[in-house]
């Protein structure tokens, strides 16, 4: 993956610095640490190209917030 420093996209798991493709929520380890229902919600609300336009839908933002809430509740620990 070739990305300039200004265009790098990292995993959305708090504290993770792994670089991932812009259309991906996070690194493999953290993605699969999420409950499937949350992964499905992220995919269901993702609109192709939102990472380019920087305009995620309100539903995607709600899903992403639900994921962050779950992570905090889980203590940020990969299970």
Backbone as JSON, one array per atom type, in Angstrom:
{
  "sequence": "XXXXXXXXXXXXXXXXXXXXXXXXXXXXXXXXXXXXXXXXXXXXXXXXXXXXXXXXXXXXXXXXXXXXXXXXXXXXXXX",
  "N": [[0.86, -1.17, 0.0], [0.68, 2.12, -0.93], [0.83, 5.1, 0.45], [0.8, 8.58, 1.04], [2.24, 10.32, 3.81], [0.42, 12.25, 4.71], [-1.93, 11.17, 3.84], [-2.31, 8.8, 5.18], [-4.08, 6.19, 6.77], [-5.17, 5.0, 9.75], [-5.9, 2.2, 11.9], [-9.01, 2.22, 13.61], [-9.16, 1.48, 16.25], [-8.67, 2.49, 19.52], [-5.49, 3.78, 20.18], [-4.17, 2.06, 18.45], [-1.77, 1.91, 15.91], [-1.56, 0.84, 13.44], [-1.35, 0.96, 9.94], [-3.93, 1.02, 7.62], [-5.91, 0.22, 4.67], [-7.71, 3.0, 3.31], [-10.47, 2.49, 3.01], [-11.1, 0.69, 4.94], [-12.16, -0.21, 8.23], [-10.45, -0.94, 10.31], [-7.45, -2.64, 11.51], [-6.78, -6.14, 10.92], [-6.69, -7.72, 13.3], [-8.02, -6.11, 15.22], [-10.45, -5.59, 13.95], [-11.64, -8.15, 13.86], [-11.86, -8.53, 16.54], [-14.08, -7.21, 17.28], [-17.57, -7.6, 18.03], [-19.57, -9.6, 15.84], [-22.04, -8.5, 15.14], [-21.58, -5.74, 15.34], [-19.56, -5.41, 13.42], [-21.01, -6.1, 11.17], [-22.85, -4.02, 11.18], [-21.23, -1.8, 10.66], [-20.39, -2.43, 8.01], [-22.91, -2.48, 6.75], [-23.66, 0.17, 6.76], [-21.68, 1.51, 5.48], [-20.7, 3.5, 2.76], [-19.52, 3.1, -0.41], [-16.65, 4.91, -1.3], [-16.87, 6.92, 0.59], [-14.64, 7.34, 2.09], [-13.07, 8.78, 0.44], [-14.51, 11.09, -0.25], [-14.86, 12.05, 2.25], [-17.25, 12.15, 3.62], [-18.97, 10.52, 5.49], [-22.04, 8.75, 6.05], [-24.74, 9.72, 8.27], [-25.71, 7.39, 9.51], [-23.51, 5.67, 9.35], [-21.7, 7.02, 10.95], [-23.03, 6.83, 13.4], [-22.9, 4.05, 13.75], [-20.11, 3.72, 13.91], [-19.64, 5.14, 16.26], [-21.02, 3.52, 18.05], [-19.38, 1.29, 17.98], [-17.03, 2.35, 19.13], [-18.01, 2.89, 21.69], [-18.55, 0.29, 22.54], [-15.92, -0.72, 22.57], [-14.74, 0.82, 24.63], [-16.34, -0.03, 26.76], [-15.54, -2.66, 26.84], [-13.12, -2.41, 27.86], [-11.12, -1.88, 26.1], [-9.68, -4.07, 25.38], [-8.36, -6.64, 23.4], [-10.08, -9.51, 22.69]],
  "CA": [[0.0, 0.0, 0.0], [1.48, 3.33, -1.01], [0.08, 6.29, 0.87], [1.65, 9.63, 1.59], [2.02, 10.48, 5.25], [-0.79, 13.04, 4.91], [-3.09, 10.37, 3.48], [-2.35, 7.5, 5.85], [-5.3, 5.89, 7.53], [-4.84, 3.98, 10.74], [-6.96, 1.45, 12.56], [-9.81, 3.07, 14.5], [-9.09, 1.01, 17.63], [-7.88, 3.47, 20.28], [-4.09, 3.46, 20.44], [-3.55, 1.24, 17.39], [-1.11, 2.74, 14.9], [-1.41, 0.1, 12.18], [-1.88, 1.6, 8.74], [-4.87, 0.16, 6.9], [-6.48, 0.91, 3.52], [-8.7, 4.02, 3.72], [-11.85, 2.0, 3.03], [-11.23, -0.31, 5.99], [-12.35, 0.36, 9.57], [-9.29, -1.16, 11.15], [-6.56, -3.76, 11.23], [-7.45, -7.44, 11.0], [-6.83, -8.16, 14.7], [-9.04, -5.33, 15.92], [-11.72, -5.8, 13.26], [-12.23, -9.4, 14.29], [-12.12, -8.46, 17.98], [-15.42, -6.64, 17.44], [-18.67, -8.55, 17.83], [-20.01, -9.64, 14.44], [-23.17, -7.57, 14.94], [-21.02, -4.4, 15.09], [-18.89, -5.44, 12.11], [-22.08, -6.07, 10.16], [-23.44, -2.67, 11.17], [-20.28, -0.93, 9.93], [-20.5, -2.73, 6.57], [-24.25, -2.13, 6.24], [-23.81, 1.62, 6.66], [-20.57, 2.04, 4.69], [-21.01, 3.87, 1.38], [-18.26, 3.13, -1.15], [-16.16, 6.24, -1.66], [-16.97, 7.89, 1.68], [-13.29, 7.64, 2.56], [-12.51, 9.75, -0.51], [-15.26, 12.35, -0.13], [-14.83, 12.44, 3.67], [-18.62, 12.43, 4.0], [-19.71, 9.32, 5.9], [-23.44, 9.0, 6.36], [-25.06, 9.74, 9.71], [-25.85, 6.02, 9.99], [-22.16, 5.13, 9.53], [-21.13, 7.68, 12.14], [-23.68, 6.2, 14.56], [-22.32, 2.71, 13.88], [-18.74, 3.89, 14.39], [-19.73, 5.54, 17.68], [-21.42, 2.32, 18.8], [-18.17, 0.47, 18.08], [-16.14, 2.97, 20.13], [-18.64, 2.67, 22.99], [-18.31, -1.11, 22.88], [-14.5, -0.87, 22.9], [-14.53, 1.39, 25.96], [-16.99, -0.94, 27.71], [-14.76, -3.9, 26.91], [-11.82, -2.08, 28.42], [-10.13, -1.73, 25.03], [-8.86, -5.29, 25.34], [-8.69, -7.6, 22.34], [-10.45, -10.8, 23.32]],
  "C": [[0.9, 1.23, 0.0], [0.6, 4.53, -0.7], [1.07, 7.32, 1.35], [1.33, 9.76, 3.07], [0.72, 11.24, 5.52], [-2.05, 12.22, 4.64], [-3.14, 9.02, 4.18], [-3.61, 7.39, 6.69], [-4.94, 4.77, 8.49], [-6.1, 3.34, 11.3], [-7.69, 2.37, 13.54], [-9.83, 2.59, 15.95], [-8.22, 1.98, 18.4], [-6.46, 2.96, 20.57], [-3.41, 2.63, 19.36], [-3.0, 2.16, 16.31], [-0.95, 2.02, 13.56], [-2.08, 0.85, 11.04], [-2.74, 0.59, 8.0], [-5.38, 0.92, 5.67], [-7.58, 1.88, 3.97], [-10.14, 3.52, 3.78], [-12.08, 0.93, 4.1], [-11.35, 0.37, 7.35], [-11.08, 0.21, 10.38], [-8.45, -2.34, 10.72], [-7.32, -5.07, 11.46], [-7.69, -7.87, 12.45], [-7.96, -7.42, 15.41], [-10.41, -5.47, 15.27], [-12.4, -7.06, 13.78], [-12.38, -9.51, 15.8], [-13.51, -7.9, 18.26], [-16.47, -7.73, 17.32], [-19.17, -8.46, 16.38], [-21.16, -8.66, 14.18], [-22.66, -6.15, 14.68], [-20.29, -4.34, 13.76], [-19.94, -5.35, 11.0], [-22.71, -4.68, 10.05], [-22.53, -1.68, 10.44], [-20.42, -1.16, 8.43], [-21.84, -2.3, 6.0], [-24.41, -0.63, 6.01], [-22.69, 2.29, 5.87], [-21.04, 2.33, 3.27], [-19.69, 3.92, 0.63], [-17.89, 4.56, -1.57], [-16.22, 7.25, -0.53], [-15.61, 8.25, 2.23], [-12.58, 8.64, 1.65], [-13.18, 11.11, -0.34], [-15.22, 12.91, 1.29], [-16.22, 12.83, 4.16], [-19.36, 11.13, 4.37], [-21.15, 9.69, 6.26], [-23.66, 9.08, 7.87], [-25.18, 8.33, 10.29], [-24.47, 5.38, 10.23], [-21.52, 5.75, 10.78], [-21.74, 7.08, 13.41], [-23.11, 4.81, 14.8], [-20.9, 2.79, 14.43], [-18.71, 4.3, 15.86], [-20.12, 4.36, 18.55], [-20.22, 1.4, 18.99], [-17.25, 1.04, 19.15], [-16.7, 2.79, 21.54], [-18.41, 1.24, 23.45], [-16.85, -1.31, 23.3], [-14.22, -0.35, 24.31], [-15.14, 0.46, 27.02], [-16.24, -2.25, 27.89], [-13.38, -3.65, 27.5], [-10.73, -1.95, 27.38], [-9.24, -2.94, 24.86], [-9.32, -6.18, 24.19], [-8.96, -8.93, 23.0], [-10.17, -11.96, 22.41]]
}
